[in-house]
């Protein structure tokens, strides 16, 4: 039994992503049932026998028109508990987008630290390992979990992407705030390796009071250069726009942006009018809040499934990627 290949499950909304990972691993998704009750409660159960098996469950925890992030989280936790109750030997969760990653510290008195509470919930449902793409605060993520929890970084793939667009121009990697400086620096170094030449760095001042952004200082030289604003996620897009306008004012000749998770909670507002030549995101969250023509013209959606499949192959009983 221990030599069997792991079973892969995907809860509703994450089937397309998980199917592409499964194809790279040379397998298919296992069957399960999700049932909704009239009062809003639900249940999820595997239809394949999981007794003694290693199991991988995919679910990206973003809210959409059908289910909130809370709904998806609850279904995922209950399904993992059901797998363990049914005898699963090892349950690994893959969350391309992990919800509540931004509430990882106390910024005001009596604030919650929800990342830690989230970790406790996964542990209570006996999840053995968690994999997430590009979490908001890697240090807080590492400290929150007592089970193995892996933060899969997409920096190298972003660097490969932009190396095809910047040509011979001088390039600057821009962090839109101080909290993302380390992330932007990792991207800068990766882009340097791809281009084989020096890449500059810049940092945008940002202060947030509720929904209002302030800060005018741009530290770093972008004049006459290609600027790439690099962040982990896009919610309303105001942070990217704030940094992009500052780079434009400081004389940047070309503007790009990148973020692993494109939530686009304000719809196409970020592109009215378009500020960046294009914005690169990964497929952890489909850009369903954007108009199709906006995605076609202004957004490049990169594929993270090969990265995830490689990670699973290196740490599981899969033969090929």
Order of alpha helices (4+ residues) and beta strands (2+ residues): beta-alpha-beta-beta-beta-alpha-beta-alpha-beta-alpha-beta-alpha-beta-alpha-beta-beta-beta-beta-beta-alpha-beta-beta-alpha-beta-alpha
